[in-house]
Amino acid sequence: MLQQGWGTALGFDATALWSAWAENLRHTLVASGRFMADEAPAEVTKALRDLLGSA
């Protein structure tokens, strides 16, 4: 799961929410604003490659 950094600043704990449904949850915090793929393309690409490589 990718999460924008500002979500944690607002107190949103995405890991706690999603871990109830995803037992193998991998959480990555991305320092970006509204659109992660545009603002942090290298981090998003790495996360996708890691996910697809482990499938």
PDB file with one MODEL, atoms N, CA, C and O in Angstrom:
MODEL        1
ATOM      1  N   MET A   1       0.838  -1.156   0.000  1.00  0.00           N
ATOM      2  CA  MET A   1       0.000   0.000   0.000  1.00  0.00           C
ATOM      3  C   MET A   1       0.891   1.229   0.000  1.00  0.00           C
ATOM      4  O   MET A   1       1.852   1.309   0.765  1.00  0.00           O
ATOM      5  N   LEU A   2       0.579   2.155  -0.832  1.00  0.00           N
ATOM      6  CA  LEU A   2       1.273   3.441  -0.850  1.00  0.00           C
ATOM      7  C   LEU A   2       0.389   4.471  -0.168  1.00  0.00           C
ATOM      8  O   LEU A   2      -0.818   4.529  -0.405  1.00  0.00           O
ATOM      9  N   GLN A   3       0.995   5.267   0.667  1.00  0.00           N
ATOM     10  CA  GLN A   3       0.251   6.315   1.363  1.00  0.00           C
ATOM     11  C   GLN A   3       1.005   7.625   1.228  1.00  0.00           C
ATOM     12  O   GLN A   3       2.225   7.681   1.382  1.00  0.00           O
ATOM     13  N   GLN A   4       0.258   8.669   0.939  1.00  0.00           N
ATOM     14  CA  GLN A   4       0.848  10.001   0.864  1.00  0.00           C
ATOM     15  C   GLN A   4       1.241  10.469   2.247  1.00  0.00           C
ATOM     16  O   GLN A   4       0.541  10.211   3.226  1.00  0.00           O
ATOM     17  N   GLY A   5       2.372  11.162   2.319  1.00  0.00           N
ATOM     18  CA  GLY A   5       2.893  11.598   3.596  1.00  0.00           C
ATOM     19  C   GLY A   5       1.957  12.498   4.377  1.00  0.00           C
ATOM     20  O   GLY A   5       1.954  12.460   5.608  1.00  0.00           O
ATOM     21  N   TRP A   6       1.165  13.304   3.697  1.00  0.00           N
ATOM     22  CA  TRP A   6       0.300  14.235   4.426  1.00  0.00           C
ATOM     23  C   TRP A   6      -0.831  13.517   5.151  1.00  0.00           C
ATOM     24  O   TRP A   6      -1.428  14.084   6.066  1.00  0.00           O
ATOM     25  N   GLY A   7      -1.133  12.296   4.768  1.00  0.00           N
ATOM     26  CA  GLY A   7      -2.183  11.542   5.456  1.00  0.00           C
ATOM     27  C   GLY A   7      -1.804  11.230   6.892  1.00  0.00           C
ATOM     28  O   GLY A   7      -2.639  11.314   7.793  1.00  0.00           O
ATOM     29  N   THR A   8      -0.549  10.871   7.105  1.00  0.00           N
ATOM     30  CA  THR A   8      -0.105  10.596   8.470  1.00  0.00           C
ATOM     31  C   THR A   8      -0.034  11.873   9.294  1.00  0.00           C
ATOM     32  O   THR A   8      -0.261  11.851  10.504  1.00  0.00           O
ATOM     33  N   ALA A   9       0.280  12.985   8.637  1.00  0.00           N
ATOM     34  CA  ALA A   9       0.331  14.273   9.345  1.00  0.00           C
ATOM     35  C   ALA A   9      -1.047  14.658   9.871  1.00  0.00           C
ATOM     36  O   ALA A   9      -1.162  15.376  10.864  1.00  0.00           O
ATOM     37  N   LEU A  10      -2.090  14.178   9.201  1.00  0.00           N
ATOM     38  CA  LEU A  10      -3.464  14.447   9.635  1.00  0.00           C
ATOM     39  C   LEU A  10      -3.965  13.418  10.647  1.00  0.00           C
ATOM     40  O   LEU A  10      -5.087  13.521  11.142  1.00  0.00           O
ATOM     41  N   GLY A  11      -3.126  12.428  10.949  1.00  0.00           N
ATOM     42  CA  GLY A  11      -3.504  11.419  11.930  1.00  0.00           C
ATOM     43  C   GLY A  11      -4.190  10.201  11.342  1.00  0.00           C
ATOM     44  O   GLY A  11      -4.732   9.393  12.096  1.00  0.00           O
ATOM     45  N   PHE A  12      -4.190  10.038  10.030  1.00  0.00           N
ATOM     46  CA  PHE A  12      -4.832   8.898   9.390  1.00  0.00           C
ATOM     47  C   PHE A  12      -3.880   7.713   9.405  1.00  0.00           C
ATOM     48  O   PHE A  12      -2.783   7.806   8.853  1.00  0.00           O
ATOM     49  N   ASP A  13      -4.262   6.617  10.013  1.00  0.00           N
ATOM     50  CA  ASP A  13      -3.440   5.418  10.105  1.00  0.00           C
ATOM     51  C   ASP A  13      -3.971   4.374   9.125  1.00  0.00           C
ATOM     52  O   ASP A  13      -4.787   3.525   9.483  1.00  0.00           O
ATOM     53  N   ALA A  14      -3.499   4.453   7.898  1.00  0.00           N
ATOM     54  CA  ALA A  14      -3.967   3.543   6.857  1.00  0.00           C
ATOM     55  C   ALA A  14      -3.567   2.101   7.133  1.00  0.00           C
ATOM     56  O   ALA A  14      -4.307   1.176   6.798  1.00  0.00           O
ATOM     57  N   THR A  15      -2.416   1.905   7.734  1.00  0.00           N
ATOM     58  CA  THR A  15      -1.960   0.549   8.039  1.00  0.00           C
ATOM     59  C   THR A  15      -2.924  -0.155   8.988  1.00  0.00           C
ATOM     60  O   THR A  15      -3.268  -1.318   8.777  1.00  0.00           O
ATOM     61  N   ALA A  16      -3.351   0.533  10.014  1.00  0.00           N
ATOM     62  CA  ALA A  16      -4.293  -0.069  10.963  1.00  0.00           C
ATOM     63  C   ALA A  16      -5.618  -0.410  10.287  1.00  0.00           C
ATOM     64  O   ALA A  16      -6.217  -1.448  10.570  1.00  0.00           O
ATOM     65  N   LEU A  17      -6.064   0.452   9.408  1.00  0.00           N
ATOM     66  CA  LEU A  17      -7.330   0.231   8.714  1.00  0.00           C
ATOM     67  C   LEU A  17      -7.251  -0.961   7.764  1.00  0.00           C
ATOM     68  O   LEU A  17      -8.112  -1.840   7.807  1.00  0.00           O
ATOM     69  N   TRP A  18      -6.234  -1.003   6.908  1.00  0.00           N
ATOM     70  CA  TRP A  18      -6.153  -2.021   5.875  1.00  0.00           C
ATOM     71  C   TRP A  18      -5.611  -3.363   6.353  1.00  0.00           C
ATOM     72  O   TRP A  18      -5.874  -4.386   5.721  1.00  0.00           O
ATOM     73  N   SER A  19      -4.871  -3.384   7.439  1.00  0.00           N
ATOM     74  CA  SER A  19      -4.305  -4.658   7.900  1.00  0.00           C
ATOM     75  C   SER A  19      -5.374  -5.659   8.329  1.00  0.00           C
ATOM     76  O   SER A  19      -5.107  -6.859   8.388  1.00  0.00           O
ATOM     77  N   ALA A  20      -6.568  -5.186   8.625  1.00  0.00           N
ATOM     78  CA  ALA A  20      -7.672  -6.096   8.959  1.00  0.00           C
ATOM     79  C   ALA A  20      -8.070  -6.954   7.758  1.00  0.00           C
ATOM     80  O   ALA A  20      -8.591  -8.056   7.932  1.00  0.00           O
ATOM     81  N   TRP A  21      -7.830  -6.458   6.546  1.00  0.00           N
ATOM     82  CA  TRP A  21      -8.216  -7.189   5.327  1.00  0.00           C
ATOM     83  C   TRP A  21      -7.034  -7.768   4.568  1.00  0.00           C
ATOM     84  O   TRP A  21      -7.201  -8.681   3.760  1.00  0.00           O
ATOM     85  N   ALA A  22      -5.860  -7.254   4.818  1.00  0.00           N
ATOM     86  CA  ALA A  22      -4.685  -7.689   4.056  1.00  0.00           C
ATOM     87  C   ALA A  22      -3.618  -8.191   5.026  1.00  0.00           C
ATOM     88  O   ALA A  22      -2.914  -7.393   5.645  1.00  0.00           O
ATOM     89  N   GLU A  23      -3.499  -9.495   5.156  1.00  0.00           N
ATOM     90  CA  GLU A  23      -2.578 -10.046   6.144  1.00  0.00           C
ATOM     91  C   GLU A  23      -1.111  -9.833   5.768  1.00  0.00           C
ATOM     92  O   GLU A  23      -0.258  -9.802   6.656  1.00  0.00           O
ATOM     93  N   ASN A  24      -0.797  -9.689   4.502  1.00  0.00           N
ATOM     94  CA  ASN A  24       0.580  -9.470   4.053  1.00  0.00           C
ATOM     95  C   ASN A  24       0.788  -8.031   3.592  1.00  0.00           C
ATOM     96  O   ASN A  24       1.496  -7.786   2.615  1.00  0.00           O
ATOM     97  N   LEU A  25       0.194  -7.110   4.271  1.00  0.00           N
ATOM     98  CA  LEU A  25       0.241  -5.709   3.893  1.00  0.00           C
ATOM     99  C   LEU A  25       1.656  -5.154   3.972  1.00  0.00           C
ATOM    100  O   LEU A  25       2.359  -5.325   4.969  1.00  0.00           O
ATOM    101  N   ARG A  26       2.051  -4.489   2.902  1.00  0.00           N
ATOM    102  CA  ARG A  26       3.324  -3.758   2.883  1.00  0.00           C
ATOM    103  C   ARG A  26       2.993  -2.284   2.741  1.00  0.00           C
ATOM    104  O   ARG A  26       2.351  -1.872   1.775  1.00  0.00           O
ATOM    105  N   HIS A  27       3.423  -1.513   3.684  1.00  0.00           N
ATOM    106  CA  HIS A  27       3.086  -0.089   3.728  1.00  0.00           C
ATOM    107  C   HIS A  27       4.307   0.734   3.344  1.00  0.00           C
ATOM    108  O   HIS A  27       5.395   0.544   3.888  1.00  0.00           O
ATOM    109  N   THR A  28       4.114   1.654   2.398  1.00  0.00           N
ATOM    110  CA  THR A  28       5.182   2.552   1.986  1.00  0.00           C
ATOM    111  C   THR A  28       4.652   3.971   2.043  1.00  0.00           C
ATOM    112  O   THR A  28       3.621   4.287   1.448  1.00  0.00           O
ATOM    113  N   LEU A  29       5.356   4.808   2.752  1.00  0.00           N
ATOM    114  CA  LEU A  29       4.990   6.212   2.867  1.00  0.00           C
ATOM    115  C   LEU A  29       5.718   6.993   1.777  1.00  0.00           C
ATOM    116  O   LEU A  29       6.943   6.929   1.672  1.00  0.00           O
ATOM    117  N   VAL A  30       4.958   7.731   0.967  1.00  0.00           N
ATOM    118  CA  VAL A  30       5.521   8.491  -0.141  1.00  0.00           C
ATOM    119  C   VAL A  30       5.380   9.978   0.157  1.00  0.00           C
ATOM    120  O   VAL A  30       4.285  10.465   0.438  1.00  0.00           O
ATOM    121  N   ALA A  31       6.490  10.685   0.092  1.00  0.00           N
ATOM    122  CA  ALA A  31       6.476  12.126   0.336  1.00  0.00           C
ATOM    123  C   ALA A  31       5.982  12.824  -0.924  1.00  0.00           C
ATOM    124  O   ALA A  31       6.771  13.171  -1.803  1.00  0.00           O
ATOM    125  N   SER A  32       4.685  13.024  -1.003  1.00  0.00           N
ATOM    126  CA  SER A  32       4.094  13.691  -2.168  1.00  0.00           C
ATOM    127  C   SER A  32       2.783  14.341  -1.759  1.00  0.00           C
ATOM    128  O   SER A  32       2.299  14.180  -0.638  1.00  0.00           O
ATOM    129  N   GLY A  33       2.244  15.057  -2.681  1.00  0.00           N
ATOM    130  CA  GLY A  33       0.976  15.724  -2.441  1.00  0.00           C
ATOM    131  C   GLY A  33      -0.178  14.917  -2.988  1.00  0.00           C
ATOM    132  O   GLY A  33      -0.386  13.770  -2.592  1.00  0.00           O
ATOM    133  N   ARG A  34      -0.917  15.501  -3.881  1.00  0.00           N
ATOM    134  CA  ARG A  34      -2.174  14.927  -4.337  1.00  0.00           C
ATOM    135  C   ARG A  34      -2.019  13.728  -5.263  1.00  0.00           C
ATOM    136  O   ARG A  34      -2.793  12.775  -5.166  1.00  0.00           O
ATOM    137  N   PHE A  35      -1.032  13.756  -6.163  1.00  0.00           N
ATOM    138  CA  PHE A  35      -0.918  12.699  -7.168  1.00  0.00           C
ATOM    139  C   PHE A  35       0.478  12.084  -7.113  1.00  0.00           C
ATOM    140  O   PHE A  35       1.427  12.620  -7.687  1.00  0.00           O
ATOM    141  N   MET A  36       0.589  10.966  -6.424  1.00  0.00           N
ATOM    142  CA  MET A  36       1.886  10.341  -6.172  1.00  0.00           C
ATOM    143  C   MET A  36       2.651   9.982  -7.439  1.00  0.00           C
ATOM    144  O   MET A  36       3.860  10.201  -7.511  1.00  0.00           O
ATOM    145  N   ALA A  37       1.974   9.440  -8.427  1.00  0.00           N
ATOM    146  CA  ALA A  37       2.656   9.002  -9.648  1.00  0.00           C
ATOM    147  C   ALA A  37       3.314  10.164 -10.384  1.00  0.00           C
ATOM    148  O   ALA A  37       4.324   9.974 -11.061  1.00  0.00           O
ATOM    149  N   ASP A  38       2.764  11.342 -10.260  1.00  0.00           N
ATOM    150  CA  ASP A  38       3.324  12.521 -10.915  1.00  0.00           C
ATOM    151  C   ASP A  38       4.423  13.160 -10.074  1.00  0.00           C
ATOM    152  O   ASP A  38       5.424  13.632 -10.612  1.00  0.00           O
ATOM    153  N   GLU A  39       4.242  13.176  -8.778  1.00  0.00           N
ATOM    154  CA  GLU A  39       5.166  13.884  -7.892  1.00  0.00           C
ATOM    155  C   GLU A  39       6.321  13.022  -7.382  1.00  0.00           C
ATOM    156  O   GLU A  39       7.368  13.554  -7.013  1.00  0.00           O
ATOM    157  N   ALA A  40       6.148  11.718  -7.357  1.00  0.00           N
ATOM    158  CA  ALA A  40       7.204  10.812  -6.889  1.00  0.00           C
ATOM    159  C   ALA A  40       7.231   9.554  -7.766  1.00  0.00           C
ATOM    160  O   ALA A  40       7.025   8.449  -7.265  1.00  0.00           O
ATOM    161  N   PRO A  41       7.481   9.712  -9.060  1.00  0.00           N
ATOM    162  CA  PRO A  41       7.383   8.561  -9.973  1.00  0.00           C
ATOM    163  C   PRO A  41       8.364   7.432  -9.663  1.00  0.00           C
ATOM    164  O   PRO A  41       8.022   6.263  -9.844  1.00  0.00           O
ATOM    165  N   ALA A  42       9.556   7.746  -9.206  1.00  0.00           N
ATOM    166  CA  ALA A  42      10.534   6.690  -8.913  1.00  0.00           C
ATOM    167  C   ALA A  42      10.068   5.819  -7.745  1.00  0.00           C
ATOM    168  O   ALA A  42      10.210   4.597  -7.790  1.00  0.00           O
ATOM    169  N   GLU A  43       9.521   6.429  -6.716  1.00  0.00           N
ATOM    170  CA  GLU A  43       9.044   5.664  -5.557  1.00  0.00           C
ATOM    171  C   GLU A  43       7.845   4.793  -5.915  1.00  0.00           C
ATOM    172  O   GLU A  43       7.748   3.647  -5.477  1.00  0.00           O
ATOM    173  N   VAL A  44       6.936   5.342  -6.713  1.00  0.00           N
ATOM    174  CA  VAL A  44       5.743   4.585  -7.121  1.00  0.00           C
ATOM    175  C   VAL A  44       6.151   3.419  -8.027  1.00  0.00           C
ATOM    176  O   VAL A  44       5.654   2.304  -7.869  1.00  0.00           O
ATOM    177  N   THR A  45       7.048   3.677  -8.968  1.00  0.00           N
ATOM    178  CA  THR A  45       7.513   2.628  -9.872  1.00  0.00           C
ATOM    179  C   THR A  45       8.206   1.511  -9.101  1.00  0.00           C
ATOM    180  O   THR A  45       7.971   0.334  -9.374  1.00  0.00           O
ATOM    181  N   LYS A  46       9.053   1.864  -8.143  1.00  0.00           N
ATOM    182  CA  LYS A  46       9.742   0.847  -7.331  1.00  0.00           C
ATOM    183  C   LYS A  46       8.744  -0.006  -6.557  1.00  0.00           C
ATOM    184  O   LYS A  46       8.882  -1.228  -6.502  1.00  0.00           O
ATOM    185  N   ALA A  47       7.743   0.631  -5.960  1.00  0.00           N
ATOM    186  CA  ALA A  47       6.740  -0.109  -5.195  1.00  0.00           C
ATOM    187  C   ALA A  47       5.970  -1.072  -6.095  1.00  0.00           C
ATOM    188  O   ALA A  47       5.704  -2.209  -5.705  1.00  0.00           O
ATOM    189  N   LEU A  48       5.614  -0.624  -7.287  1.00  0.00           N
ATOM    190  CA  LEU A  48       4.887  -1.486  -8.219  1.00  0.00           C
ATOM    191  C   LEU A  48       5.766  -2.663  -8.690  1.00  0.00           C
ATOM    192  O   LEU A  48       5.301  -3.799  -8.776  1.00  0.00           O
ATOM    193  N   ARG A  49       7.010  -2.374  -8.985  1.00  0.00           N
ATOM    194  CA  ARG A  49       7.914  -3.449  -9.420  1.00  0.00           C
ATOM    195  C   ARG A  49       8.138  -4.469  -8.305  1.00  0.00           C
ATOM    196  O   ARG A  49       8.180  -5.673  -8.557  1.00  0.00           O
ATOM    197  N   ASP A  50       8.283  -3.983  -7.075  1.00  0.00           N
ATOM    198  CA  ASP A  50       8.435  -4.901  -5.940  1.00  0.00           C
ATOM    199  C   ASP A  50       7.191  -5.766  -5.771  1.00  0.00           C
ATOM    200  O   ASP A  50       7.300  -6.969  -5.530  1.00  0.00           O
ATOM    201  N   LEU A  51       6.024  -5.169  -5.895  1.00  0.00           N
ATOM    202  CA  LEU A  51       4.776  -5.914  -5.762  1.00  0.00           C
ATOM    203  C   LEU A  51       4.632  -6.958  -6.866  1.00  0.00           C
ATOM    204  O   LEU A  51       4.328  -8.118  -6.588  1.00  0.00           O
ATOM    205  N   LEU A  52       4.847  -6.556  -8.107  1.00  0.00           N
ATOM    206  CA  LEU A  52       4.671  -7.477  -9.226  1.00  0.00           C
ATOM    207  C   LEU A  52       5.761  -8.560  -9.262  1.00  0.00           C
ATOM    208  O   LEU A  52       5.533  -9.670  -9.743  1.00  0.00           O
ATOM    209  N   GLY A  53       6.930  -8.217  -8.752  1.00  0.00           N
ATOM    210  CA  GLY A  53       8.017  -9.201  -8.712  1.00  0.00           C
ATOM    211  C   GLY A  53       7.797 -10.267  -7.660  1.00  0.00           C
ATOM    212  O   GLY A  53       8.355 -11.360  -7.753  1.00  0.00           O
ATOM    213  N   SER A  54       6.986  -9.957  -6.657  1.00  0.00           N
ATOM    214  CA  SER A  54       6.744 -10.931  -5.594  1.00  0.00           C
ATOM    215  C   SER A  54       5.509 -11.783  -5.847  1.00  0.00           C
ATOM    216  O   SER A  54       5.205 -12.683  -5.065  1.00  0.00           O
ATOM    217  N   ALA A  55       4.805 -11.510  -6.921  1.00  0.00           N
ATOM    218  CA  ALA A  55       3.560 -12.237  -7.215  1.00  0.00           C
ATOM    219  C   ALA A  55       3.831 -13.601  -7.792  1.00  0.00           C
ATOM    220  O   ALA A  55       2.894 -14.341  -8.094  1.00  0.00           O
TER     221      ALA A  55
ENDMDL
END
